[in-house]
Amino acid sequence: MPSRITRGEVMVGSLTVGSNTLTGTEFAALDGITAGTVLADKAAIVDANKDIGDFRNLDVTNLDAGLSGTAGTVDVFPATALKGKLIVSATDNTGNTNVTLTNAAHGQATVVTLPDVGLATSYILQSTAAVTAAEANVLDGATAGTQVASKVVVADANVNIGVVKATALHIGATGSEIQVNATPAEINNAADVSARTQELTVTGAVTAGVQSVELNHATVVVAATIASAVNHPGLFVVKDTSATGTVAHTLTLTAGTWNGTATIATLNARDEALFVYFDSAGRGQVIANIGAVVLS
């Protein structure tokens, strides 16, 4: 349109300054702007403090918060008012180096959540190798001092751990461990004194590992048997503990001997007893024969 000047106003279709031409639409983007405030369809101009707010969506290739020597933060607000915010900030590095947060290639959409650990200060686990979710999950639900299925085992404040199940036990200094080859039954027999003694009031077999046998019945013969003297190495005792009577109780070795030849010990009076030492081959050596225990 043609130029017109009225009472100090200049009306032109466009304005050319040097090689730049501004149209009326472009001038409208300047009309009504407020420094420091973003307005729809208006130019954005910072205020005297170099501040401006509030953009709705802002796309950038690189975003710098602050500058060298001046700390900056990125503040992210939640959907609900007065519910705090997430602040991303940086602290001084030892040298002029950068810390980069990046992601590995994901095969799906992933939401990463920072759990509330109930502490004013906490730390994120770091590793020189990639830690999978399955590997991290073995920590979740672990209880100090208690063994939990499929979880790591953590000692409590007294360096104690509850029930532990193992397929093998090795004891010793690092690099010099010795495997314990004894069976659980053998370990129990060695540790439990009560398990070393067996009383028989009827005919039956003596349990492997037992070191003391009591034959006890006043009127009925107790015919006890031992499968192999090898299962009872060391000092072994058999005693007649019947309150009364002279019934001839017997203890027969299916394998092994009492004294190199005899395999049957007969006890027919209260308090008769036989003390024998069995070697690793099951060959016995009588230490003491109390009363008149008959060997045959």
C-alpha positions in Angstrom: 0.0 0.0 0.0 1.2 3.6 -0.5 3.1 5.4 2.4 1.2 7.8 4.6 2.2 10.0 7.5 -0.5 11.3 9.8 0.0 13.1 13.1 3.4 11.5 13.8 2.4 8.1 12.6 4.1 6.4 9.7 2.0 3.9 7.8 3.9 1.7 5.2 3.4 -1.7 3.7 6.9 -2.7 4.6 10.1 -1.1 5.9 13.5 -1.6 4.4 16.6 -1.0 6.5 19.7 -1.6 4.5 19.2 -4.9 2.8 16.6 -6.1 5.3 12.9 -5.7 4.7 10.3 -6.1 7.5 6.7 -6.7 6.7 3.7 -5.7 8.8 3.3 -9.4 9.9 6.9 -9.3 11.1 6.4 -6.0 12.9 3.3 -7.5 14.6 5.6 -10.1 16.3 7.2 -7.2 18.1 4.1 -5.4 19.1 3.0 -6.0 22.7 6.0 -8.0 23.7 7.1 -8.1 27.4 10.7 -8.6 28.2 11.2 -11.8 30.2 7.8 -13.3 29.3 7.0 -15.7 26.4 3.8 -14.6 24.6 2.0 -16.5 21.9 3.0 -15.3 18.3 5.4 -12.8 19.8 9.1 -12.4 19.7 10.9 -13.7 22.9 13.2 -11.2 24.6 15.0 -11.8 27.9 14.7 -9.3 30.8 17.4 -7.3 32.4 18.6 -10.4 34.3 18.8 -12.4 31.1 15.8 -14.4 32.3 12.7 -15.5 30.3 9.7 -17.7 31.0 7.8 -19.8 30.2 8.3 -21.8 27.0 5.9 -24.6 26.5 7.9 -26.8 24.2 11.5 -26.1 23.3 13.6 -28.2 20.9 17.3 -27.8 20.9 20.3 -29.7 19.6 22.5 -28.9 22.6 21.3 -27.5 25.9 23.8 -25.8 28.2 22.7 -25.0 31.8 25.1 -22.5 33.2 28.6 -21.9 31.8 32.1 -22.6 32.9 32.5 -21.0 36.4 28.8 -20.5 36.8 26.6 -23.4 38.1 23.4 -24.3 36.2 20.5 -26.6 36.8 17.7 -28.2 34.8 14.5 -28.2 36.8 11.7 -30.6 35.9 8.3 -30.1 37.6 5.7 -32.8 38.1 2.1 -32.5 36.9 0.8 -31.5 40.4 1.5 -28.1 41.8 3.6 -27.7 44.9 5.0 -31.3 44.7 8.6 -30.5 44.4 10.7 -31.0 41.3 13.5 -33.0 39.8 16.8 -31.0 39.7 19.6 -32.1 37.4 22.9 -30.4 38.4 26.6 -30.9 38.3 29.4 -30.7 40.9 33.1 -29.9 40.3 35.2 -32.6 38.7 38.8 -33.1 39.7 39.9 -31.9 36.2 38.3 -30.3 33.2 36.5 -33.5 32.2 32.9 -34.3 31.3 30.5 -36.9 32.8 28.1 -38.2 30.1 24.8 -39.9 30.9 23.7 -42.1 28.0 21.7 -45.3 27.4 22.5 -48.6 25.9 20.5 -49.7 22.9 17.0 -50.8 24.2 14.7 -53.2 22.4 11.6 -51.6 24.0 10.2 -48.5 25.6 11.7 -48.3 29.1 10.9 -46.2 32.1 13.8 -45.8 34.6 12.7 -45.1 38.1 14.7 -43.7 41.0 13.3 -45.4 44.1 12.8 -43.6 47.4 15.3 -45.2 49.8 14.2 -42.9 52.7 17.6 -41.1 52.9 18.6 -37.5 52.4 21.6 -38.7 50.5 22.0 -41.9 48.5 24.0 -43.3 45.6 23.5 -45.2 42.4 25.3 -48.5 42.0 28.1 -48.3 39.4 29.9 -51.2 37.8 32.7 -51.6 35.2 30.5 -54.2 33.5 26.9 -54.1 32.4 24.6 -55.3 35.3 21.5 -57.0 34.1 18.1 -56.7 35.7 18.3 -60.4 36.8 21.6 -59.7 38.4 20.3 -56.7 40.3 17.2 -58.5 41.4 19.3 -60.9 43.5 19.8 -58.0 45.9 16.1 -57.1 46.1 14.6 -58.9 49.2 17.9 -60.1 50.6 17.8 -60.1 54.4 21.0 -59.7 56.4 21.7 -62.8 58.5 19.0 -64.9 56.7 19.4 -67.1 53.6 16.6 -66.3 51.1 16.0 -68.4 48.0 17.6 -66.9 44.8 19.0 -63.9 46.7 22.5 -62.9 47.8 23.6 -64.0 51.2 24.5 -61.1 53.5 25.9 -61.5 57.0 24.2 -59.6 59.8 25.7 -57.0 62.2 27.4 -59.9 64.1 28.8 -61.4 60.9 26.3 -64.3 61.3 24.3 -66.1 58.6 21.3 -68.3 59.4 20.7 -71.7 57.8 23.0 -72.3 54.8 22.6 -75.2 52.4 25.6 -76.4 50.5 26.6 -79.3 48.3 30.3 -79.1 49.4 32.2 -77.6 52.3 35.8 -76.4 52.1 37.6 -75.1 55.2 41.0 -73.4 55.3 42.9 -70.3 54.3 42.4 -68.9 50.8 44.2 -71.1 48.3 44.7 -73.9 50.9 41.2 -75.0 51.5 40.5 -78.7 52.3 37.2 -80.2 51.3 35.2 -81.9 54.1 34.5 -85.4 52.8 32.5 -86.7 55.7 28.8 -87.3 55.0 26.2 -85.3 56.9 25.3 -88.4 58.9 29.0 -88.8 59.9 29.3 -85.2 60.9 26.1 -85.4 62.9 27.3 -88.5 64.7 30.6 -86.9 65.5 29.0 -83.7 66.8 26.0 -85.2 68.6 27.1 -87.3 71.5 23.6 -88.7 72.0 23.8 -90.2 68.4 26.9 -92.2 69.4 24.9 -94.4 71.8 22.1 -96.8 70.8 19.9 -98.9 73.0 18.3 -102.0 71.7 15.4 -103.7 73.6 14.6 -106.0 70.7 16.6 -107.8 68.0 17.8 -105.2 65.4 20.7 -103.6 63.6 23.2 -101.1 65.0 23.3 -97.8 63.2 26.5 -97.0 61.4 28.7 -94.5 63.4 27.4 -95.6 66.8 30.2 -96.1 69.3 28.2 -97.5 72.3 25.5 -100.2 72.2 23.3 -101.1 75.1 21.4 -104.4 75.1 18.4 -104.2 77.4 15.8 -106.8 78.2 15.3 -109.0 81.2 13.6 -111.9 79.6 13.8 -111.7 75.8 17.1 -112.3 73.9 18.3 -109.2 72.0 20.2 -110.5 68.9 21.9 -107.3 67.6 23.9 -107.1 64.4 26.6 -104.8 62.9 26.9 -104.7 59.2 30.6 -103.9 59.3 33.0 -103.0 62.0 34.5 -100.5 59.5 31.5 -98.2 60.2 32.5 -98.0 63.9 36.2 -97.1 63.9 38.0 -96.3 67.1 36.8 -97.2 70.6 33.6 -99.2 70.7 31.6 -100.4 73.7 28.8 -103.0 74.0 27.1 -103.4 77.4 24.3 -105.5 79.0 22.0 -102.9 80.7 19.2 -105.3 81.6 17.8 -104.6 85.1 17.7 -108.3 85.9 17.9 -111.8 84.3 20.7 -113.8 82.6 19.3 -113.8 79.1 22.2 -114.3 76.6 22.1 -111.2 74.4 24.4 -111.2 71.4 26.0 -108.7 69.1 27.2 -110.2 65.8 29.7 -108.6 63.3 28.6 -109.4 59.8 32.0 -108.0 58.6 35.0 -107.5 60.8 36.1 -109.3 64.0 36.2 -108.6 67.8 39.7 -109.9 68.3 41.0 -111.1 64.9 38.8 -114.3 64.8 35.6 -114.0 66.8 32.5 -112.3 65.3 29.9 -112.9 68.1 29.9 -111.4 71.5 27.5 -112.9 74.1 26.5 -111.0 77.2 24.2 -112.8 79.7 24.4 -110.7 82.9 23.8 -107.2 83.9 26.8 -104.8 83.6 28.8 -107.2 81.5 30.6 -105.1 78.9 33.2 -105.3 76.1 35.6 -102.5 75.2 37.1 -102.9 71.7 39.2 -100.8 69.4 38.3 -101.2 65.7 41.0 -100.2 63.2 40.2 -98.9 59.7 39.9 -102.4 58.3 37.3 -103.5 60.9 39.8 -105.7 62.9 39.1 -105.4 66.6 41.4 -105.4 69.6 39.8 -106.1 73.0 40.8 -103.4 75.5 38.7 -104.7 78.4 36.3 -107.6 79.0 34.2 -106.8 82.1 32.4 -109.7 83.6 32.5 -112.7 81.3 31.6 -111.6 77.8 31.9 -114.7 75.6 33.6 -114.3 72.1 32.9 -116.9 69.5 
